[in-house]
Amino acid sequence: MIVRLRSLLTQWTAVVPVVAVVLLVFTWGRDLPGAIVALVTLVLGGAVLAAVHHAEVIAHRVGEPFGSLVLAIAVTIIEVALIVTLMVDGGPKSSTLARDTVFAAVMITCNGIVGLCLLVASLRHGLAVFNAEGTGAALATVATLATLSLVFPTFTTSKPGPEFSTTQLTFAALASLVLYGLFVTTQTVRHRDYFLPITRLGEVIDVDEHANAPSVRAAGISLGLLTLALVGVVGLAKGVSPTIESGVEAAGMPQSVVGVIIALLVLLPETIAAVRSARRDRVQTSLNLALGSAMASIGLTIPAVALASVWLSGPLVLGLSSTHMVLLALTVVVSSLTVVPGRATPLQGGVHLVVFAAYLELAVTP
């Protein structure tokens, strides 16, 4: 029975990406009735879960920390594509979409995912343990990228409003790429052991004994299906975005809630994978996924929207409001205090989740 269920699961994750792409072909650029929107949403959710499965197959093949890097980049590609396509079609009302989505990704990963994983791991195993050196390096990079890209535009004076001038935007984009590239090199080449899971005694776990690694052929098939799943997610999400925007407007919520919904959607694969790792007492892998996603979100999205701004007619607003800057500062302080000991209790997880809940509450009722 277990073998049959696994076989069905494998078949399901192979079929859904293909169905998503086929559905995308038939719905692209069309006004969708309610029934079709419901169908697209259902297939979209399936494509997200299929992407998780195939990303984890590839991750298992290449090992840590390369595995979490694969999923983080895959998720960020979805986010970047969604932001750029929605900004191209959205007109002036989409001028803050990049800022809202990137900031939402930072809050979801650094507070929502991190808090949930720390809570799950500490409740299940008594204490959540991780490598403070690697996690601290990741947090420092996220904090620097967030400040350069989202805080500075509020205080610059070259252009009116919370916007960068062309020179400043170019610098922020290049700095983001350089920092992200430097971090990836540190994570995968120079100090790879800083980003591997550790035992309660602080010993590095370099080999995952959970299951045999998939073959090169299986990993290659998963790579192709992952690509299809990502294309399906991007295209179908774009198709249902008018419904999301209309629903947000009808509910009387701020337009920034659209960015929160997009970030929640594209980070769903990351969340599932991170919680699974936490349940297996691989908290470092969970933190790699969370902070790596936050880093990729800023480090890749800002250069992409900077490039897209060449043909975008409207303004590109990146600067955070005072409320969001306070939340970002609180996140950095709380995260630093969490990382320094290299271990966490349910209290730390709860603190992060409360900060995340405060962000959601303020997004809906600013």
C-alpha positions as CSV (number, residue, x, y, z in Angstrom):
1,M,0.0,0.0,0.0
2,I,2.8,2.5,0.9
3,V,4.6,1.7,-2.3
4,R,1.4,2.3,-4.3
5,L,0.8,5.6,-2.6
6,R,4.3,6.7,-3.3
7,S,3.9,5.8,-6.9
8,L,0.6,7.7,-7.2
9,L,2.3,10.7,-5.5
10,T,5.2,10.6,-8.1
11,Q,2.7,10.4,-11.0
12,W,0.7,13.2,-9.5
13,T,3.7,15.5,-9.3
14,A,4.6,14.7,-12.9
15,V,1.2,15.3,-14.3
16,V,0.3,18.5,-12.6
17,P,3.1,20.7,-14.1
18,V,2.1,19.6,-17.6
19,V,-1.6,20.3,-16.8
20,A,-0.6,23.7,-15.5
21,V,1.3,24.7,-18.7
22,V,-1.6,23.4,-20.9
23,L,-4.1,25.4,-18.9
24,L,-1.9,28.4,-19.1
25,V,-1.9,28.2,-22.9
26,F,-5.7,28.2,-23.1
27,T,-6.2,31.0,-20.5
28,W,-3.3,33.4,-21.3
29,G,-4.5,37.0,-21.9
30,R,-8.2,36.2,-21.5
31,D,-10.8,37.4,-19.1
32,L,-11.6,34.4,-16.9
33,P,-15.1,33.6,-15.5
34,G,-15.4,32.6,-11.8
35,A,-15.5,28.8,-12.5
36,I,-12.3,29.0,-14.5
37,V,-10.6,31.1,-11.9
38,A,-11.4,28.5,-9.3
39,L,-10.0,25.8,-11.6
40,V,-6.8,27.9,-12.3
41,T,-6.4,28.4,-8.5
42,L,-6.7,24.7,-7.8
43,V,-4.1,23.8,-10.5
44,L,-1.9,26.7,-9.3
45,G,-1.8,25.2,-5.8
46,G,-1.0,21.8,-7.2
47,A,1.8,23.3,-9.3
48,V,3.3,24.9,-6.2
49,L,3.3,21.6,-4.3
50,A,4.7,19.8,-7.4
51,A,7.5,22.4,-7.5
52,V,8.3,21.6,-3.8
53,H,8.5,17.9,-4.6
54,H,10.8,18.3,-7.6
55,A,13.0,20.9,-5.9
56,E,13.5,18.6,-3.0
57,V,14.4,15.7,-5.3
58,I,17.1,17.9,-6.9
59,A,18.1,19.2,-3.5
60,H,18.6,15.6,-2.2
61,R,20.7,14.8,-5.2
62,V,23.1,17.8,-4.9
63,G,23.1,17.8,-1.1
64,E,23.3,20.7,1.4
65,P,23.7,23.6,1.3
66,F,23.3,23.4,-2.5
67,G,19.8,21.9,-2.0
68,S,18.4,24.9,-0.1
69,L,20.0,27.2,-2.6
70,V,18.2,25.5,-5.5
71,L,14.8,25.9,-3.9
72,A,15.5,29.5,-2.8
73,I,16.5,30.5,-6.4
74,A,13.6,28.6,-7.9
75,V,11.1,30.4,-5.6
76,T,12.7,33.8,-6.3
77,I,12.4,33.2,-10.1
78,I,8.7,32.9,-9.6
79,E,8.5,36.0,-7.5
80,V,10.6,38.1,-9.9
81,A,8.6,37.0,-12.9
82,L,5.3,37.8,-11.1
83,I,6.5,41.2,-10.0
84,V,7.8,42.3,-13.4
85,T,4.8,41.0,-15.4
86,L,2.3,42.6,-13.0
87,M,4.3,45.9,-13.0
88,V,4.3,45.9,-16.8
89,D,0.5,45.5,-17.0
90,G,-0.5,47.3,-13.8
91,G,0.2,50.9,-14.6
92,P,0.7,53.6,-11.9
93,K,-1.0,51.5,-9.2
94,S,1.8,48.9,-9.4
95,S,4.5,51.4,-8.6
96,T,4.9,50.0,-5.1
97,L,4.4,46.3,-6.0
98,A,8.1,45.5,-6.0
99,R,8.6,47.1,-2.6
100,D,5.6,45.6,-1.0
101,T,6.3,42.1,-2.3
102,V,10.0,42.1,-1.4
103,F,9.3,43.5,2.1
104,A,6.6,40.9,2.5
105,A,9.0,38.2,1.5
106,V,11.5,39.4,4.1
107,M,8.9,39.5,6.9
108,I,7.5,36.1,5.9
109,T,10.9,34.4,5.8
110,C,12.6,36.0,8.7
111,N,9.7,35.9,11.0
112,G,7.0,33.6,9.7
113,I,9.1,30.7,8.4
114,V,11.9,31.1,10.9
115,G,9.5,31.4,13.8
116,L,7.4,28.4,12.7
117,C,10.5,26.2,12.2
118,L,12.0,27.1,15.5
119,L,8.7,26.4,17.2
120,V,8.3,23.0,15.5
121,A,11.8,21.9,16.1
122,S,12.0,23.0,19.7
123,L,8.6,21.4,20.6
124,R,9.4,18.2,18.8
125,H,13.1,17.8,19.9
126,G,13.4,19.9,23.0
127,L,15.7,22.5,21.5
128,A,16.4,23.8,18.1
129,V,20.1,23.8,17.3
130,F,21.9,25.5,14.4
131,N,25.2,26.9,13.3
132,A,25.4,30.5,14.5
133,E,28.3,31.4,12.2
134,G,26.5,30.6,9.0
135,T,23.1,31.8,10.1
136,G,24.7,35.1,11.4
137,A,26.4,35.7,8.1
138,A,23.1,35.1,6.2
139,L,21.2,37.5,8.6
140,A,23.9,40.2,8.2
141,T,23.6,40.0,4.4
142,V,19.8,40.1,4.5
143,A,19.9,43.2,6.8
144,T,22.4,45.0,4.6
145,L,20.4,44.3,1.4
146,A,17.1,45.3,3.0
147,T,18.6,48.6,4.3
148,L,20.3,49.5,1.0
149,S,17.3,48.7,-1.2
150,L,14.2,49.5,1.0
151,V,15.3,52.0,3.7
152,F,17.7,54.4,1.9
153,P,15.1,55.4,-0.8
154,T,13.0,57.0,1.9
155,F,15.8,59.4,2.9
156,T,17.5,60.2,-0.4
157,T,16.8,63.6,-1.9
158,S,17.8,63.3,-5.6
159,K,14.2,62.5,-6.5
160,P,10.9,63.5,-4.8
161,G,9.2,60.8,-2.8
162,P,10.7,57.4,-1.6
163,E,12.4,56.7,-5.0
164,F,16.0,56.2,-6.1
165,S,17.6,58.2,-8.9
166,T,18.9,56.2,-11.9
167,T,22.4,56.3,-10.5
168,Q,21.3,55.2,-7.0
169,L,19.1,52.5,-8.4
170,T,22.0,51.2,-10.5
171,F,24.2,51.1,-7.4
172,A,21.6,49.3,-5.3
173,A,21.1,46.7,-8.1
174,L,24.8,46.1,-8.5
175,A,25.5,46.0,-4.8
176,S,22.6,43.5,-4.4
177,L,24.1,41.2,-7.1
178,V,27.6,41.5,-5.6
179,L,26.5,40.7,-2.0
180,Y,24.3,37.8,-3.1
181,G,27.1,36.3,-5.3
182,L,29.6,36.7,-2.4
183,F,27.3,35.0,0.0
184,V,26.6,32.1,-2.4
185,T,30.3,31.6,-2.9
186,T,30.8,31.6,0.9
187,Q,27.9,29.2,1.4
188,T,28.9,26.7,-1.2
189,V,32.7,27.0,-1.6
190,R,34.8,28.7,1.1
191,H,32.8,27.9,4.3
192,R,30.3,25.3,3.3
193,D,30.5,23.6,6.7
194,Y,29.0,26.8,8.3
195,F,25.7,26.0,6.6
196,L,25.4,22.3,7.3
197,P,23.1,20.9,10.0
198,I,24.7,20.1,13.3
199,T,24.0,17.7,16.2
200,R,23.3,18.6,19.8
201,L,27.1,18.4,20.4
202,G,27.9,20.8,17.6
203,E,29.2,18.2,15.2
204,V,28.5,18.9,11.5
205,I,26.2,16.5,9.7
206,D,27.6,16.2,6.2
207,V,25.7,13.2,5.0
208,D,22.0,12.9,5.2
209,E,21.1,9.3,6.0
210,H,17.4,9.9,5.6
211,A,17.2,8.2,2.2
212,N,19.3,7.2,-0.8
213,A,20.0,10.0,-3.2
214,P,18.0,9.9,-6.4
215,S,19.8,9.0,-9.6
216,V,21.1,11.6,-12.1
217,R,18.3,10.6,-14.5
218,A,15.6,11.1,-11.8
219,A,17.1,14.5,-10.8
220,G,17.2,15.5,-14.5
221,I,13.5,14.6,-14.9
222,S,12.7,16.6,-11.8
223,L,14.6,19.6,-13.1
224,G,12.5,19.6,-16.2
225,L,9.2,19.2,-14.3
226,L,10.3,21.9,-11.9
227,T,10.8,24.2,-14.8
228,L,7.3,23.4,-16.1
229,A,5.8,23.9,-12.6
230,L,7.5,27.3,-12.3
231,V,6.3,28.4,-15.7
232,G,2.8,27.3,-14.8
233,V,2.8,29.0,-11.4
234,V,4.0,32.3,-12.9
235,G,1.6,32.3,-15.8
236,L,-1.5,31.1,-13.8
237,A,-0.8,33.5,-10.9
238,K,-0.7,36.4,-13.5
239,G,-4.0,35.1,-14.8
240,V,-5.8,35.2,-11.4
241,S,-4.1,38.5,-10.3
242,P,-6.9,40.7,-11.5
243,T,-9.3,38.7,-9.3
244,I,-6.9,39.1,-6.3
245,E,-6.7,42.9,-6.9
246,S,-10.5,43.2,-7.3
247,G,-11.0,41.2,-4.1
248,V,-8.6,43.3,-2.2
249,E,-10.2,46.5,-3.5
250,A,-13.7,45.2,-2.7
251,A,-12.7,44.4,0.8
252,G,-11.4,47.9,1.3
253,M,-7.9,46.8,2.1
254,P,-4.8,48.7,0.9
255,Q,-3.2,47.8,-2.4
256,S,-0.1,46.7,-0.6
257,V,-2.0,43.5,0.5
258,V,-1.7,42.3,-3.1
259,G,2.1,42.1,-2.6
260,V,1.6,40.2,0.7
261,I,-0.7,37.7,-1.1
262,I,1.8,37.2,-3.9
263,A,4.7,36.7,-1.5
264,L,2.6,34.2,0.6
265,L,1.8,32.3,-2.6
266,V,5.3,32.0,-4.0
267,L,6.9,31.2,-0.6
268,L,4.5,28.4,0.1
269,P,7.0,25.8,-1.3
270,E,9.8,27.3,0.8
271,T,7.6,27.1,3.9
272,I,6.6,23.5,3.4
273,A,10.2,22.4,2.8
274,A,11.6,24.3,5.8
275,V,9.0,22.9,8.2
276,R,9.8,19.4,7.0
277,S,13.5,19.9,7.7
278,A,12.7,21.3,11.1
279,R,10.6,18.2,12.0
280,R,13.7,16.1,11.1
281,D,15.8,18.2,13.4
282,R,17.7,19.8,10.5
283,V,17.1,23.4,11.7
284,Q,20.1,24.8,9.8
285,T,18.6,23.6,6.6
286,S,15.3,25.4,7.5
287,L,17.2,28.6,8.2
288,N,19.2,28.3,5.0
289,L,15.9,28.1,3.1
290,A,14.3,31.0,5.0
291,L,17.2,33.5,5.0
292,G,18.4,32.3,1.6
293,S,15.0,33.1,0.2
294,A,14.9,36.5,1.8
295,M,18.4,37.2,0.4
296,A,17.5,36.0,-3.1
297,S,14.3,37.9,-3.0
298,I,16.1,41.2,-2.5
299,G,19.3,40.3,-4.3
300,L,17.6,39.2,-7.5
301,T,14.3,41.2,-7.5
302,I,15.9,44.6,-7.1
303,P,18.2,44.2,-10.1
304,A,15.3,42.7,-12.2
305,V,13.0,45.6,-11.5
306,A,15.8,48.1,-12.0
307,L,16.3,46.6,-15.5
308,A,12.6,46.5,-16.1
309,S,12.3,50.2,-15.1
310,V,14.0,51.1,-18.4
311,W,10.7,50.4,-20.2
312,L,8.3,51.0,-17.3
313,S,6.6,54.4,-17.7
314,G,5.5,54.9,-14.1
315,P,7.6,55.5,-10.9
316,L,9.4,52.8,-9.0
317,V,8.7,53.4,-5.3
318,L,11.1,51.3,-3.1
319,G,11.3,53.3,0.2
320,L,9.5,51.8,3.2
321,S,7.0,53.7,5.4
322,S,8.0,54.6,9.0
323,T,5.9,51.7,10.4
324,H,7.6,49.2,8.1
325,M,11.0,50.5,8.9
326,V,10.3,49.9,12.6
327,L,9.1,46.4,11.9
328,L,12.3,45.8,9.9
329,A,14.5,47.1,12.7
330,L,12.6,45.0,15.2
331,T,13.1,41.9,13.0
332,V,16.8,42.5,12.7
333,V,17.2,42.9,16.5
334,V,15.1,39.9,17.4
335,S,16.8,37.8,14.7
336,S,20.2,38.8,16.0
337,L,19.4,37.8,19.5
338,T,18.0,34.5,18.3
339,V,21.0,33.6,16.2
340,V,23.8,34.5,18.6
341,P,23.4,31.5,21.0
342,G,23.1,28.9,18.2
343,R,20.1,27.3,19.8
344,A,16.5,28.3,20.4
345,T,13.5,27.4,22.6
346,P,9.7,27.7,21.8
347,L,10.0,31.3,23.2
348,Q,12.2,32.5,20.3
349,G,9.9,30.9,17.8
350,G,6.9,32.5,19.4
351,V,8.5,35.9,19.4
352,H,9.2,35.7,15.7
353,L,5.6,34.6,15.0
354,V,4.2,37.5,17.0
355,V,6.3,40.0,15.0
356,F,5.0,38.3,11.8
357,A,1.4,38.5,13.1
358,A,1.9,42.2,13.8
359,Y,3.1,42.7,10.2
360,L,0.0,41.0,8.8
361,E,-2.3,43.0,11.1
362,L,-0.7,46.3,10.1
363,A,-0.8,45.3,6.4
364,V,-4.6,44.9,6.5
365,T,-5.3,47.8,8.8
366,P,-2.4,50.3,8.5
